[in-house]
Amino acid sequence: MSTNDEFLTADHEYAPNQVVLKLGGSQTNAFNPRRIQVSDLVYILPPKMIYHACDPNAYIDWQDMTLRALRDILQNEIVTYHYGTSEYDYTVGAFQCDCGSKNCVGFFSGFKDMKLALQLHIVGNASEYIRGRWKTQV
């Protein structure tokens, strides 16, 4: 894993499920748009900005709090994950995505506001907190 001032890039090739980054990090609050939501009241700050992608190349392994390759990641490729797997309510950092992917979320303000088909597409990689909240809404 390598970083520049803005975002996370791969310092070498990664195979699927290979650890790209240990997340850990310091705790932050719900008002920080760089956060990763771990549970209802716990938010962590990753070492560097990890971009969102509707078709990401990485996912968070919630058991060991690592970012792992979802598919082959090439050296120097920007590492991304789907914010819907960690952010139930992301009004603090809501944004418009226009990536054009068939899985594009469009306006993203959290897992709770995503269309059901898109929730179904990513729920397998979502945090336990999001899966628990989702079960009560479907």
C-alpha positions as CSV (number, residue, x, y, z in Angstrom):
1,M,0.0,0.0,0.0
2,S,1.2,3.5,-0.8
3,T,-0.3,6.8,-0.2
4,N,0.1,10.3,-1.6
5,D,-1.3,13.4,0.0
6,E,-4.9,12.7,-1.2
7,F,-5.7,9.1,-1.7
8,L,-4.7,5.4,-1.3
9,T,-2.9,3.7,-4.2
10,A,-1.5,0.2,-4.5
11,D,2.2,0.0,-4.2
12,H,2.3,-3.4,-5.8
13,E,-0.3,-5.9,-7.3
14,Y,-2.8,-7.4,-4.9
15,A,-4.7,-10.7,-5.4
16,P,-8.3,-11.1,-4.3
17,N,-8.7,-11.1,-0.5
18,Q,-5.2,-10.0,0.1
19,V,-4.8,-7.4,2.8
20,V,-4.2,-3.9,1.3
21,L,-4.4,-1.9,4.5
22,K,-4.9,-2.3,8.3
23,L,-7.6,0.2,9.2
24,G,-7.4,0.5,13.0
25,G,-6.6,4.2,13.3
26,S,-7.9,6.8,15.6
27,Q,-11.5,7.4,16.5
28,T,-13.3,10.4,15.2
29,N,-16.9,11.7,15.3
30,A,-19.9,11.4,13.1
31,F,-19.3,14.9,11.7
32,N,-16.0,13.9,9.9
33,P,-16.7,13.1,6.3
34,R,-13.5,11.0,6.1
35,R,-14.8,8.6,8.7
36,I,-15.6,4.9,8.5
37,Q,-18.6,4.0,10.6
38,V,-17.9,0.9,12.6
39,S,-21.1,0.8,14.8
40,D,-23.9,3.2,15.9
41,L,-21.5,5.5,17.8
42,V,-18.0,4.4,16.8
43,Y,-16.2,6.0,13.8
44,I,-12.6,5.6,12.8
45,L,-10.3,7.6,10.6
46,P,-8.4,5.6,8.0
47,P,-4.7,6.5,7.6
48,K,-5.4,8.2,4.2
49,M,-8.5,9.0,2.2
50,I,-10.0,5.9,0.6
51,Y,-12.3,6.8,-2.4
52,H,-15.7,5.5,-3.0
53,A,-16.5,3.4,-6.1
54,C,-19.8,1.9,-7.1
55,D,-17.8,-1.0,-8.5
56,P,-14.9,-1.0,-6.0
57,N,-11.6,-3.0,-6.1
58,A,-11.5,-3.5,-2.3
59,Y,-13.8,-4.2,0.7
60,I,-13.6,-3.9,4.4
61,D,-13.1,-7.2,6.3
62,W,-15.0,-6.3,9.5
63,Q,-13.6,-9.2,11.4
64,D,-10.0,-8.0,11.4
65,M,-10.6,-4.4,10.3
66,T,-8.6,-4.6,7.2
67,L,-9.1,-3.3,3.7
68,R,-8.8,-6.3,1.3
69,A,-8.7,-6.7,-2.5
70,L,-12.1,-7.6,-3.9
71,R,-10.4,-8.4,-7.3
72,D,-6.9,-8.1,-8.7
73,I,-5.6,-4.6,-8.0
74,L,-2.7,-3.4,-10.2
75,Q,0.3,-1.5,-9.0
76,N,-0.4,2.3,-8.8
77,E,-4.2,1.7,-9.1
78,I,-6.4,3.8,-6.9
79,V,-7.8,1.6,-4.1
80,T,-11.5,2.1,-3.6
81,Y,-14.4,0.6,-1.5
82,H,-18.1,1.1,-1.5
83,Y,-19.1,3.7,1.1
84,G,-22.5,2.0,1.4
85,T,-20.8,-0.9,3.2
86,S,-19.7,1.3,6.1
87,E,-22.0,4.3,6.1
88,Y,-25.6,3.8,7.1
89,D,-26.4,7.6,7.2
90,Y,-23.8,9.7,5.4
91,T,-25.6,13.0,5.2
92,V,-22.3,14.7,6.5
93,G,-20.5,13.7,3.3
94,A,-23.3,13.1,0.8
95,F,-22.3,13.4,-2.8
96,Q,-23.5,12.9,-6.4
97,C,-21.9,9.9,-8.2
98,D,-22.0,10.0,-12.0
99,C,-19.7,7.0,-12.7
100,G,-22.1,5.4,-15.2
101,S,-21.8,1.9,-13.7
102,K,-24.9,-0.2,-13.8
103,N,-24.4,-0.3,-10.0
104,C,-24.1,3.5,-9.6
105,V,-25.8,4.8,-6.5
106,G,-26.4,8.3,-8.1
107,F,-26.9,10.6,-5.1
108,F,-25.2,8.9,-2.1
109,S,-26.3,9.8,1.4
110,G,-25.9,6.4,3.1
111,F,-26.9,2.8,2.8
112,K,-30.4,3.6,4.2
113,D,-31.2,5.7,1.2
114,M,-30.0,3.3,-1.5
115,K,-32.4,1.5,-3.8
116,L,-33.1,-2.1,-2.6
117,A,-31.4,-3.7,-5.6
118,L,-28.2,-1.8,-4.8
119,Q,-28.4,-2.7,-1.1
120,L,-28.8,-6.3,-2.1
121,H,-25.7,-6.0,-4.3
122,I,-23.4,-4.8,-1.5
123,V,-25.0,-6.0,1.8
124,G,-22.7,-9.1,1.9
125,N,-19.7,-6.8,2.4
126,A,-21.5,-4.4,4.8
127,S,-20.7,-4.0,8.4
128,E,-22.6,-6.0,11.1
129,Y,-24.1,-2.7,12.2
130,I,-25.5,-2.0,8.7
131,R,-26.8,-5.5,8.2
132,G,-28.6,-5.3,11.6
133,R,-30.2,-2.0,10.7
134,W,-31.1,-3.3,7.2
135,K,-32.9,-6.4,8.5
136,T,-35.2,-4.1,10.5
137,Q,-36.1,-2.1,7.4
138,V,-36.8,-4.9,4.8
